[in-house]
Amino acid sequence: MHWVGGFAHDWVTHLGPIYLATVVFVVGAVLSARALQAAPT
């Protein structure tokens, strides 16, 4: 079971920044979309 923990750590180390960037992008897109919808036309 030790290799599972090592694999999980390696997986998080490599993919963590990618998921973090994806979350930041999605949050930014949602906030900008809400701002555009709230803006008077």
Secondary structure, 3 states (H helix, E strand, C coil): CHHHHHHHHHHHHHHHHHHHHHHHHHHHHHHHHHHHHHCCC
